[in-house]
């Protein structure tokens, strides 16, 4: 066993959300230790596309968090910019027929009322914005606020900038509590980290960390695949996805769902998603999922039929039953905070999450109402 460490806050998880929690807590003056059983961005963050989106969120708590996070990402971009491959590229949601277009335009109207910049675009304008896009699409909506980072770089940069002590390769095996029930830090396979505050930013494994503290947080893994093409000249200028993607994000189905999402990267390869299915932590390659992704992408961008896919990878989105993350103090365990369950939006929502956690830790009133995101909103046992 290693020596015992002490700090103000121990963050469990060195992914994007954990990095943001460490960054904002450290800037608020706290002494922070970050613990992860793997390396930086070794879980969901490393398997993400780096999307910072407002376009796929309906009015409500998650969109409010996305807009706060967008403002904070914009501030960080001025500080880190190219170092995290930040691109304010904008997003385009396209409708493949008239019915989809009518639904998309109604969705965009509701978003505008909540502060989203959403611009309707017809076929002619779409062809100017994305010359390689299929001329068959019916129309779309441009979202200038959508942007992208390279997630592993961004997590590493925020951790470094935070000055937090980073303990990788250390599995959390317990969350000790005092006689009053309050946390005393975490126990790892390399020793204890003593702290009066523990932030559970363990992503898909957030439910396991919560259980170590004696509470239930029903986080489930939702598998997704990404295809990575050979490096190409810039042919996809925005993040482009089909309107069906929004419905897939909100779906409760455990079955395979795919909707085309296509975007270029600063390095040249095109990234192709998005699939969703609940299969536990099964990482095995799913040919039906990969084929459906390829078919959807070539439907939007026919030139991709002639492009080679160099690799594919899987990741697990941390999914909570009501599709909202758990953010804030856990009233069941004094000193325990949660920052997990963001599903596929954790990269984009990380800055707002870290900022809000730091505000509450510092005794401030948070910028957003955290009640809809409270960690104890789920029943203590599975319904029979």
DOVO-603858 format. One line per field, with one value per residue (C-alpha): residue number from 1; residue in three letters; x negated, y, z. Coordinates in nm, 3 decimals. Layout:
// residues N
num NUM:...;
residuo ALA:...;
east X:...;
north Y:...;
up Z:...;
END
This chain:
// residues 384
num 1:2:3:4:5:6:7:8:9:10:11:12:13:14:15:16:17:18:19:20:21:22:23:24:25:26:27:28:29:30:31:32:33:34:35:36:37:38:39:40:41:42:43:44:45:46:47:48:49:50:51:52:53:54:55:56:57:58:59:60:61:62:63:64:65:66:67:68:69:70:71:72:73:74:75:76:77:78:79:80:81:82:83:84:85:86:87:88:89:90:91:92:93:94:95:96:97:98:99:100:101:102:103:104:105:106:107:108:109:110:111:112:113:114:115:116:117:118:119:120:121:122:123:124:125:126:127:128:129:130:131:132:133:134:135:136:137:138:139:140:141:142:143:144:145:146:147:148:149:150:151:152:153:154:155:156:157:158:159:160:161:162:163:164:165:166:167:168:169:170:171:172:173:174:175:176:177:178:179:180:181:182:183:184:185:186:187:188:189:190:191:192:193:194:195:196:197:198:199:200:201:202:203:204:205:206:207:208:209:210:211:212:213:214:215:216:217:218:219:220:221:222:223:224:225:226:227:228:229:230:231:232:233:234:235:236:237:238:239:240:241:242:243:244:245:246:247:248:249:250:251:252:253:254:255:256:257:258:259:260:261:262:263:264:265:266:267:268:269:270:271:272:273:274:275:276:277:278:279:280:281:282:283:284:285:286:287:288:289:290:291:292:293:294:295:296:297:298:299:300:301:302:303:304:305:306:307:308:309:310:311:312:313:314:315:316:317:318:319:320:321:322:323:324:325:326:327:328:329:330:331:332:333:334:335:336:337:338:339:340:341:342:343:344:345:346:347:348:349:350:351:352:353:354:355:356:357:358:359:360:361:362:363:364:365:366:367:368:369:370:371:372:373:374:375:376:377:378:379:380:381:382:383:384;
residuo UNK:UNK:UNK:UNK:UNK:UNK:UNK:UNK:UNK:UNK:UNK:UNK:UNK:UNK:UNK:UNK:UNK:UNK:UNK:UNK:UNK:UNK:UNK:UNK:UNK:UNK:UNK:UNK:UNK:UNK:UNK:UNK:UNK:UNK:UNK:UNK:UNK:UNK:UNK:UNK:UNK:UNK:UNK:UNK:UNK:UNK:UNK:UNK:UNK:UNK:UNK:UNK:UNK:UNK:UNK:UNK:UNK:UNK:UNK:UNK:UNK:UNK:UNK:UNK:UNK:UNK:UNK:UNK:UNK:UNK:UNK:UNK:UNK:UNK:UNK:UNK:UNK:UNK:UNK:UNK:UNK:UNK:UNK:UNK:UNK:UNK:UNK:UNK:UNK:UNK:UNK:UNK:UNK:UNK:UNK:UNK:UNK:UNK:UNK:UNK:UNK:UNK:UNK:UNK:UNK:UNK:UNK:UNK:UNK:UNK:UNK:UNK:UNK:UNK:UNK:UNK:UNK:UNK:UNK:UNK:UNK:UNK:UNK:UNK:UNK:UNK:UNK:UNK:UNK:UNK:UNK:UNK:UNK:UNK:UNK:UNK:UNK:UNK:UNK:UNK:UNK:UNK:UNK:UNK:UNK:UNK:UNK:UNK:UNK:UNK:UNK:UNK:UNK:UNK:UNK:UNK:UNK:UNK:UNK:UNK:UNK:UNK:UNK:UNK:UNK:UNK:UNK:UNK:UNK:UNK:UNK:UNK:UNK:UNK:UNK:UNK:UNK:UNK:UNK:UNK:UNK:UNK:UNK:UNK:UNK:UNK:UNK:UNK:UNK:UNK:UNK:UNK:UNK:UNK:UNK:UNK:UNK:UNK:UNK:UNK:UNK:UNK:UNK:UNK:UNK:UNK:UNK:UNK:UNK:UNK:UNK:UNK:UNK:UNK:UNK:UNK:UNK:UNK:UNK:UNK:UNK:UNK:UNK:UNK:UNK:UNK:UNK:UNK:UNK:UNK:UNK:UNK:UNK:UNK:UNK:UNK:UNK:UNK:UNK:UNK:UNK:UNK:UNK:UNK:UNK:UNK:UNK:UNK:UNK:UNK:UNK:UNK:UNK:UNK:UNK:UNK:UNK:UNK:UNK:UNK:UNK:UNK:UNK:UNK:UNK:UNK:UNK:UNK:UNK:UNK:UNK:UNK:UNK:UNK:UNK:UNK:UNK:UNK:UNK:UNK:UNK:UNK:UNK:UNK:UNK:UNK:UNK:UNK:UNK:UNK:UNK:UNK:UNK:UNK:UNK:UNK:UNK:UNK:UNK:UNK:UNK:UNK:UNK:UNK:UNK:UNK:UNK:UNK:UNK:UNK:UNK:UNK:UNK:UNK:UNK:UNK:UNK:UNK:UNK:UNK:UNK:UNK:UNK:UNK:UNK:UNK:UNK:UNK:UNK:UNK:UNK:UNK:UNK:UNK:UNK:UNK:UNK:UNK:UNK:UNK:UNK:UNK:UNK:UNK:UNK:UNK:UNK:UNK:UNK:UNK:UNK:UNK:UNK:UNK:UNK:UNK:UNK:UNK:UNK:UNK:UNK:UNK:UNK:UNK:UNK:UNK:UNK:UNK:UNK:UNK:UNK:UNK:UNK:UNK:UNK:UNK:UNK:UNK:UNK:UNK:UNK:UNK:UNK:UNK;
east 0.000:-0.119:-0.125:0.192:0.258:0.478:0.653:0.972:1.144:1.078:1.222:1.283:1.234:0.977:1.206:1.337:1.592:1.345:1.086:1.334:1.434:1.067:0.997:1.278:1.236:0.864:0.933:1.169:0.877:0.925:0.645:0.753:0.645:0.775:0.783:0.842:0.795:0.668:0.506:0.630:0.930:0.908:1.285:1.573:1.377:1.113:1.385:1.572:1.585:1.544:1.881:1.988:2.353:2.662:2.838:2.961:3.117:3.477:3.559:3.507:3.232:2.988:3.010:2.955:2.644:2.532:2.565:2.370:2.106:2.088:2.007:1.738:1.590:1.570:1.371:1.141:1.090:0.935:0.701:0.616:0.749:0.536:0.387:0.719:0.804:1.104:1.307:1.611:1.730:2.107:2.349:2.604:2.902:3.054:3.397:3.426:3.792:4.065:4.212:3.872:3.812:4.140:4.059:3.703:3.821:4.071:3.793:3.564:3.837:3.870:3.492:3.473:3.709:3.455:3.157:3.024:2.905:3.083:3.099:3.323:3.149:3.292:3.131:2.948:2.790:2.705:2.514:2.312:2.241:2.163:2.085:2.036:2.371:2.632:2.867:3.153:3.188:3.500:3.347:3.193:3.107:2.767:2.648:2.352:2.295:2.201:1.827:1.569:1.255:1.016:1.144:0.831:0.621:0.878:0.899:0.520:0.484:0.744:0.589:0.245:0.377:0.561:0.241:0.428:0.230:0.307:0.305:0.356:0.360:0.535:0.867:1.107:1.211:1.405:1.546:1.484:1.741:1.722:1.961:2.175:2.205:1.988:1.724:1.361:1.211:1.149:0.967:0.765:0.557:0.253:0.367:0.610:0.674:0.831:1.065:1.390:1.534:1.552:1.667:1.793:1.695:1.651:1.869:2.016:1.883:2.044:2.301:2.025:1.856:2.191:2.248:1.912:2.051:2.372:2.614:2.786:2.724:2.861:2.597:2.607:2.365:2.498:2.255:2.169:1.931:1.734:1.579:1.258:1.169:0.835:0.711:0.885:0.884:1.157:1.485:1.713:1.703:1.954:2.082:2.361:2.624:2.968:3.272:3.342:3.036:3.227:3.498:3.235:3.067:3.401:3.504:3.524:3.485:3.214:3.208:2.959:3.036:2.827:2.859:2.589:2.350:2.056:1.779:1.426:1.134:0.836:0.610:0.796:0.994:1.372:1.555:1.879:2.140:2.374:2.502:2.670:2.752:2.759:2.547:2.369:1.993:1.962:1.689:1.706:1.743:2.101:2.114:2.482:2.394:2.089:2.273:2.565:2.325:2.152:2.484:2.619:2.302:2.290:2.657:2.568:2.228:2.214:1.838:1.770:1.850:1.499:1.325:1.150:1.236:0.905:1.043:1.350:1.379:1.644:1.724:1.989:2.211:2.308:2.685:2.940:3.307:3.439:3.156:3.032:2.696:2.658:2.485:2.443:2.432:2.586:2.815:2.786:2.412:2.259:1.954:2.038:2.095:2.189:2.092:2.183:2.455:2.414:2.469:2.315:2.292:2.026:1.755:1.983:2.143:1.818:1.734:2.075:2.072:1.729:1.821:2.144:1.974:1.705:1.969:2.154:1.830:1.742:2.075:2.203:2.546:2.500:2.574:2.837:3.110:2.965:3.292:3.376:3.025:3.023:2.858:3.129:3.416:3.426:3.597:3.368:3.451:3.537:3.916:4.054;
north 0.000:0.349:0.644:0.828:1.154:1.439:1.709:1.917:1.727:1.390:1.349:0.991:0.980:1.138:1.176:1.503:1.561:1.475:1.702:1.991:1.935:1.941:2.249:2.466:2.343:2.420:2.766:2.820:2.759:2.393:2.138:1.857:1.498:1.306:0.925:0.689:0.316:0.371:0.669:1.013:0.987:0.609:0.548:0.714:1.036:0.858:0.696:1.021:1.249:1.566:1.718:2.038:2.053:2.258:2.141:1.804:1.925:2.025:2.316:2.215:2.148:1.979:2.260:2.517:2.323:2.304:2.681:2.747:2.498:2.662:2.995:2.835:2.639:2.964:3.116:2.812:2.828:3.171:3.021:2.687:2.705:2.501:2.305:2.117:2.131:2.353:2.424:2.653:2.479:2.487:2.203:2.127:1.901:1.776:1.638:1.361:1.429:1.687:1.538:1.533:1.892:2.014:1.840:1.976:2.333:2.307:2.171:2.460:2.713:2.580:2.595:2.958:3.050:2.900:3.094:2.871:3.024:2.810:2.915:2.738:2.656:2.531:2.305:2.584:2.720:2.366:2.311:2.626:2.524:2.159:2.113:1.735:1.679:1.473:1.695:1.466:1.616:1.826:2.104:2.163:2.389:2.548:2.571:2.813:2.742:2.377:2.314:2.041:1.960:1.666:1.511:1.332:1.644:1.864:1.643:1.627:2.003:2.087:1.844:1.993:2.348:2.261:2.170:1.879:1.578:1.294:0.934:0.697:0.320:0.325:0.151:0.297:0.010:0.197:0.531:0.544:0.731:0.871:0.819:1.104:0.931:1.187:1.076:1.073:1.037:0.718:0.393:0.261:-0.048:0.178:0.342:0.606:0.962:1.151:1.438:1.586:1.591:1.319:1.395:1.091:1.163:0.797:0.811:0.476:0.332:0.609:0.365:0.143:0.436:0.546:0.193:0.205:0.504:0.313:0.482:0.387:0.573:0.366:0.442:0.201:0.165:0.243:0.121:0.322:0.274:0.532:0.475:0.661:0.714:0.768:1.131:1.349:1.707:1.911:1.794:1.800:2.150:2.122:1.851:1.713:1.473:1.349:1.474:1.117:1.146:1.365:1.100:0.828:1.026:1.055:0.692:0.438:0.141:-0.113:-0.228:-0.110:0.236:0.422:0.766:0.922:1.170:1.285:1.534:1.614:1.659:1.892:1.594:1.496:1.176:1.188:1.052:0.861:0.777:0.732:0.401:0.326:-0.004:-0.143:-0.459:-0.417:-0.372:-0.590:-0.434:-0.691:-0.557:-0.544:-0.582:-0.475:-0.152:-0.078:-0.151:0.070:0.356:0.326:0.314:0.619:0.820:0.746:0.841:1.189:1.215:0.987:1.051:0.842:0.527:0.554:0.629:0.369:0.319:0.279:0.168:0.149:0.176:0.136:0.333:0.332:0.631:0.665:0.654:0.741:0.643:0.999:1.106:1.374:1.366:1.354:1.675:1.809:1.702:1.373:1.447:1.081:1.103:1.430:1.530:1.311:1.486:1.333:1.450:1.165:1.017:1.263:0.988:1.099:1.467:1.458:1.636:1.927:1.945:1.899:2.267:2.360:2.054:2.133:2.498:2.414:2.154:2.410:2.670:2.437:2.319:2.683:2.755:2.966:2.956:2.768:2.943:2.679:2.511:2.168:2.021:1.838:1.688:1.582:1.242:1.105:1.147:0.776:0.509:0.328:-0.009:-0.131:-0.136:-0.492;
up 0.000:-0.076:0.156:0.249:0.064:0.176:-0.027:-0.037:-0.320:-0.479:-0.828:-0.941:-1.318:-1.551:-1.849:-1.986:-1.710:-1.433:-1.594:-1.607:-1.243:-1.142:-1.353:-1.217:-0.858:-0.868:-1.012:-0.720:-0.486:-0.390:-0.360:-0.597:-0.654:-0.958:-0.944:-1.236:-1.273:-1.628:-1.796:-1.891:-2.127:-2.113:-2.107:-2.291:-2.354:-2.563:-2.775:-2.840:-3.143:-2.937:-3.017:-2.840:-2.941:-2.874:-3.192:-3.063:-2.736:-2.676:-2.443:-2.082:-1.826:-2.066:-2.321:-2.045:-1.943:-2.306:-2.352:-2.030:-2.144:-2.487:-2.326:-2.111:-2.404:-2.597:-2.309:-2.293:-2.669:-2.628:-2.368:-2.530:-2.888:-3.126:-2.836:-2.801:-3.175:-3.104:-3.418:-3.416:-3.732:-3.675:-3.727:-3.995:-3.933:-4.258:-4.336:-4.590:-4.677:-4.634:-4.317:-4.148:-4.256:-4.105:-3.775:-3.780:-3.840:-3.552:-3.326:-3.427:-3.352:-2.997:-2.954:-3.069:-2.789:-2.547:-2.681:-2.960:-3.287:-3.550:-3.916:-4.167:-4.497:-4.824:-5.084:-5.264:-4.946:-4.832:-5.155:-5.083:-4.723:-4.804:-5.177:-5.138:-4.965:-5.150:-5.355:-5.250:-4.901:-4.854:-4.644:-4.306:-4.015:-3.954:-3.592:-3.573:-3.201:-3.258:-3.234:-3.179:-2.981:-2.977:-2.652:-2.527:-2.588:-2.417:-2.108:-2.078:-2.125:-1.860:-1.613:-1.669:-1.638:-1.317:-1.135:-0.974:-0.860:-1.102:-0.982:-1.276:-1.267:-0.928:-0.884:-0.629:-0.401:-0.136:-0.021:0.357:0.565:0.914:1.208:1.074:0.736:0.557:0.307:0.415:0.067:-0.132:-0.078:-0.374:-0.441:-0.380:-0.056:0.062:-0.051:0.238:0.151:0.283:-0.070:-0.337:-0.693:-0.883:-1.244:-1.335:-1.647:-1.743:-1.416:-1.208:-1.071:-0.934:-0.758:-0.614:-0.484:-0.304:-0.113:-0.038:-0.279:-0.603:-0.928:-1.219:-1.485:-1.781:-2.073:-2.421:-2.687:-2.995:-3.287:-3.484:-3.827:-3.912:-4.279:-4.445:-4.431:-4.689:-4.814:-4.645:-4.794:-4.488:-4.346:-4.061:-3.834:-4.051:-3.926:-4.012:-3.822:-3.704:-3.474:-3.230:-3.187:-3.139:-2.860:-2.676:-2.733:-2.450:-2.684:-2.606:-2.970:-3.231:-3.367:-3.622:-3.777:-3.996:-3.838:-4.050:-3.975:-4.077:-3.839:-3.827:-3.900:-4.218:-4.146:-4.156:-3.850:-3.907:-3.641:-3.468:-3.335:-3.003:-2.836:-2.483:-2.477:-2.144:-2.175:-2.486:-2.704:-2.985:-3.339:-3.463:-3.841:-3.858:-3.674:-3.888:-4.215:-4.111:-4.028:-4.366:-4.552:-4.371:-4.429:-4.801:-4.829:-4.702:-4.875:-5.183:-5.235:-4.926:-5.124:-5.273:-4.942:-4.728:-4.361:-4.178:-3.843:-3.622:-3.247:-2.979:-2.667:-2.397:-2.325:-1.956:-1.979:-1.708:-1.750:-1.793:-2.028:-1.790:-1.609:-1.233:-1.123:-0.772:-0.407:-0.301:-0.003:0.102:0.166:0.295:0.094:-0.207:-0.540:-0.874:-1.222:-1.453:-1.675:-1.963:-2.222:-2.553:-2.460:-2.189:-2.388:-2.467:-2.122:-1.926:-1.881:-1.744:-1.520:-1.376:-1.328:-1.143:-0.921:-0.828:-0.747:-0.511:-0.349:-0.289:-0.121:-0.410:-0.565:-0.894:-1.223:-1.308:-1.104:-1.022:-0.895:-1.223:-1.216:-0.850:-0.799:-0.566:-0.815:-0.895:-0.679:-0.438:-0.594:-0.941:-0.995:-0.994;
END
